[in-house]
Amino acid sequence: MTRIPVADRRTALIDAALRVVARDGVAAATTRRIVGEAGMSLASFHYVFSSRDELMGELIGTVVAQERSDLAPAFASPPGDLRAAIRAGLQHYLDGVRADPGREKAMFELTQWALREPGMEALARRQYDRYFELAEQTAAETARLTGSTWTRPLPQVARTLVALTDGLTIAWLVTRDDEAAAATIDFAVEALAALARPATEHAAAANTTTGASR
């Protein structure tokens, strides 16, 4: 019998758990249900994870890594101005949601379950800490590539970005309305751009300061 590497077992179980949670909810995502979905044995599960709760925690890191991968094409080549960069990032994010809606359904379900389940609130906080971390990295990279400067602290910008993408995601999951999603992205671009000083304004402000000091 072919021996499956531990990394492959882990990936298969995480993928199976995402499908079960998206389809049936966290409460229904028992260890037996997950291994059945993955076509594996209970022994295989416990060889990789000590408990179902540990697996639920692993889902967060996996999804954040996938969302980071979704954003990568937006930074593959230098974007135009700040608004163009923000739009590219949000569009690539939405493309990832559209490509795998079950992944996002599973994450919303996991959040609600963690907030309801006694003792699991920390899992929801960990989930959003990872979202805020990814949003900060994205905002910092956007500013760097466009030569712009955020006028608000980066954590505030990150929280605004997460709030906007949460709304964009849940609305699209409910309606599957691409046109409405595009309009939401238009709004989000303007809302986020208002929190930054574009490269031209940044350069002008620097020149003014330099001139005044002479």
C-alpha positions as CSV (number, residue, x, y, z in Angstrom):
1,M,0.0,0.0,0.0
2,T,1.3,3.4,-0.9
3,R,2.3,5.5,2.1
4,I,1.0,9.1,1.9
5,P,3.4,11.8,3.1
6,V,2.4,13.7,6.2
7,A,2.3,17.0,4.3
8,D,-0.1,15.5,1.7
9,R,-2.3,14.0,4.5
10,R,-2.5,17.4,6.1
11,T,-3.4,19.1,2.9
12,A,-6.1,16.5,2.1
13,L,-7.6,16.8,5.6
14,I,-7.7,20.6,5.5
15,D,-9.3,20.7,2.1
16,A,-11.9,18.1,3.2
17,A,-12.6,20.1,6.4
18,L,-13.1,23.3,4.3
19,R,-15.6,21.5,2.1
20,V,-17.5,20.0,5.0
21,V,-17.6,23.3,7.0
22,A,-18.8,25.2,3.9
23,R,-21.5,22.7,3.1
24,D,-22.7,21.5,6.5
25,G,-21.2,23.9,9.1
26,V,-18.6,23.5,11.8
27,A,-20.9,21.6,14.2
28,A,-21.4,18.9,11.5
29,A,-17.6,18.8,10.7
30,T,-16.9,15.9,13.0
31,T,-13.6,14.0,12.7
32,R,-15.4,11.1,11.2
33,R,-17.2,13.3,8.6
34,I,-13.9,15.0,7.7
35,V,-11.9,11.7,7.2
36,G,-14.8,10.3,5.2
37,E,-14.8,13.4,2.9
38,A,-11.0,13.0,2.5
39,G,-11.2,9.2,1.9
40,M,-8.9,8.5,4.8
41,S,-9.0,6.6,8.1
42,L,-9.3,8.0,11.7
43,A,-5.8,6.7,12.3
44,S,-4.6,8.9,9.5
45,F,-6.3,11.9,11.0
46,H,-4.7,11.5,14.5
47,Y,-1.4,10.9,12.9
48,V,-1.5,14.5,11.6
49,F,-3.7,16.4,14.1
50,S,-4.3,15.9,17.8
51,S,-7.9,17.1,17.7
52,R,-10.6,18.6,15.5
53,D,-10.0,22.0,17.1
54,E,-6.4,21.9,16.1
55,L,-7.5,21.3,12.5
56,M,-10.0,24.2,12.7
57,G,-7.1,26.4,13.7
58,E,-5.1,25.2,10.7
59,L,-7.9,26.2,8.4
60,I,-7.2,29.9,9.2
61,G,-3.5,29.8,8.2
62,T,-4.3,27.9,5.0
63,V,-7.0,30.3,3.9
64,V,-5.0,33.4,4.7
65,A,-2.1,31.9,2.6
66,Q,-4.5,31.3,-0.3
67,E,-5.8,34.8,-0.1
68,R,-2.2,36.1,-0.1
69,S,-1.6,34.1,-3.2
70,D,-4.8,35.5,-4.8
71,L,-3.4,39.0,-4.3
72,A,0.1,38.2,-5.7
73,P,-0.8,38.8,-9.3
74,A,-1.8,42.4,-8.5
75,F,1.8,43.1,-7.5
76,A,3.5,41.0,-10.2
77,S,4.1,44.2,-12.3
78,P,4.3,47.8,-11.2
79,P,0.8,49.2,-11.1
80,G,-0.2,52.7,-12.1
81,D,-1.3,55.2,-9.6
82,L,-2.6,54.5,-6.1
83,R,-6.2,54.0,-7.2
84,A,-5.2,51.6,-10.0
85,A,-3.1,49.6,-7.5
86,I,-6.0,49.4,-5.0
87,R,-8.4,48.4,-7.7
88,A,-6.1,45.7,-9.0
89,G,-5.7,44.3,-5.5
90,L,-9.4,44.2,-4.7
91,Q,-10.3,42.7,-8.1
92,H,-7.8,39.9,-7.7
93,Y,-9.2,39.3,-4.2
94,L,-12.7,39.1,-5.6
95,D,-11.5,36.8,-8.4
96,G,-10.3,34.5,-5.6
97,V,-13.7,34.6,-3.9
98,R,-15.5,33.9,-7.1
99,A,-13.1,31.0,-7.9
100,D,-13.6,29.3,-4.5
101,P,-16.8,30.6,-2.8
102,G,-16.8,27.5,-0.5
103,R,-13.6,28.7,1.1
104,E,-15.1,32.0,2.1
105,K,-18.3,30.4,3.3
106,A,-16.3,28.1,5.5
107,M,-14.4,31.1,7.0
108,F,-17.6,33.0,7.9
109,E,-19.0,29.8,9.4
110,L,-15.9,29.3,11.4
111,T,-16.0,32.8,12.7
112,Q,-19.6,32.5,13.9
113,W,-19.0,29.1,15.4
114,A,-15.9,30.4,17.4
115,L,-17.9,33.3,18.7
116,R,-20.7,31.1,19.9
117,E,-18.7,28.2,21.2
118,P,-17.5,28.7,24.9
119,G,-13.7,28.8,25.0
120,M,-13.2,29.2,21.3
121,E,-13.4,33.0,21.1
122,A,-9.6,33.2,20.8
123,L,-9.9,31.3,17.5
124,A,-12.0,34.1,16.0
125,R,-9.5,36.7,17.3
126,R,-6.7,34.7,15.8
127,Q,-8.5,34.5,12.5
128,Y,-9.0,38.3,12.3
129,D,-5.5,39.0,13.5
130,R,-4.3,37.1,10.5
131,Y,-6.6,39.1,8.2
132,F,-5.4,42.3,9.7
133,E,-1.7,41.2,9.3
134,L,-2.3,40.4,5.6
135,A,-4.2,43.7,5.1
136,E,-1.3,45.6,6.6
137,Q,1.2,43.9,4.4
138,T,-1.0,44.6,1.3
139,A,-1.4,48.3,2.2
140,A,2.3,48.7,2.9
141,E,3.2,47.1,-0.5
142,T,0.6,49.2,-2.3
143,A,2.1,52.4,-0.9
144,R,5.6,51.3,-1.6
145,L,4.9,50.4,-5.3
146,T,3.0,53.7,-5.9
147,G,5.3,56.0,-3.9
148,S,2.3,57.0,-1.8
149,T,1.9,57.6,1.9
150,W,-0.9,56.6,4.2
151,T,-2.2,59.5,6.2
152,R,-3.6,57.2,8.9
153,P,-1.7,54.6,10.9
154,L,-1.3,51.4,9.0
155,P,-3.4,49.3,11.5
156,Q,-6.3,51.7,10.9
157,V,-6.0,51.3,7.1
158,A,-5.8,47.5,7.5
159,R,-9.0,47.4,9.6
160,T,-10.8,49.5,7.0
161,L,-9.6,47.2,4.2
162,V,-10.8,44.1,6.1
163,A,-14.2,45.7,6.8
164,L,-14.6,46.6,3.1
165,T,-13.5,43.1,1.9
166,D,-15.8,41.4,4.5
167,G,-18.7,43.4,3.2
168,L,-17.8,42.7,-0.5
169,T,-17.4,39.0,0.2
170,I,-20.6,38.3,2.1
171,A,-22.7,40.5,-0.3
172,W,-21.3,38.6,-3.3
173,L,-21.8,35.2,-1.7
174,V,-25.5,36.0,-1.1
175,T,-26.3,37.7,-4.4
176,R,-23.5,36.5,-6.8
177,D,-24.0,39.9,-8.4
178,D,-20.8,40.8,-10.2
179,E,-22.0,44.2,-11.3
180,A,-22.9,45.2,-7.7
181,A,-19.5,43.9,-6.6
182,A,-17.8,46.1,-9.2
183,A,-19.7,49.1,-7.8
184,T,-18.6,48.2,-4.3
185,I,-15.0,48.0,-5.5
186,D,-15.4,51.5,-7.0
187,F,-16.5,52.8,-3.6
188,A,-13.8,50.9,-1.8
189,V,-11.1,52.4,-4.1
190,E,-12.2,55.9,-3.3
191,A,-12.6,55.3,0.4
192,L,-9.1,53.8,0.7
193,A,-7.5,56.4,-1.6
194,A,-8.9,59.1,0.7
195,L,-6.7,57.7,3.5
196,A,-3.5,58.2,1.5
197,R,-1.4,61.0,-0.1
198,P,-0.7,60.0,-3.7
199,A,2.9,60.1,-5.0
200,T,2.4,63.4,-6.8
201,E,1.0,65.1,-3.7
202,H,3.7,63.5,-1.6
203,A,6.5,64.8,-3.9
204,A,4.9,68.3,-4.0
205,A,4.6,68.4,-0.2
206,A,8.3,67.3,0.1
207,N,9.4,70.0,-2.3
208,T,7.4,72.6,-0.4
209,T,9.0,71.6,2.8
210,T,12.5,71.6,1.2
211,G,11.9,75.1,-0.3
212,A,10.6,76.5,3.0
213,S,13.7,75.3,4.8
214,R,16.1,77.1,2.4
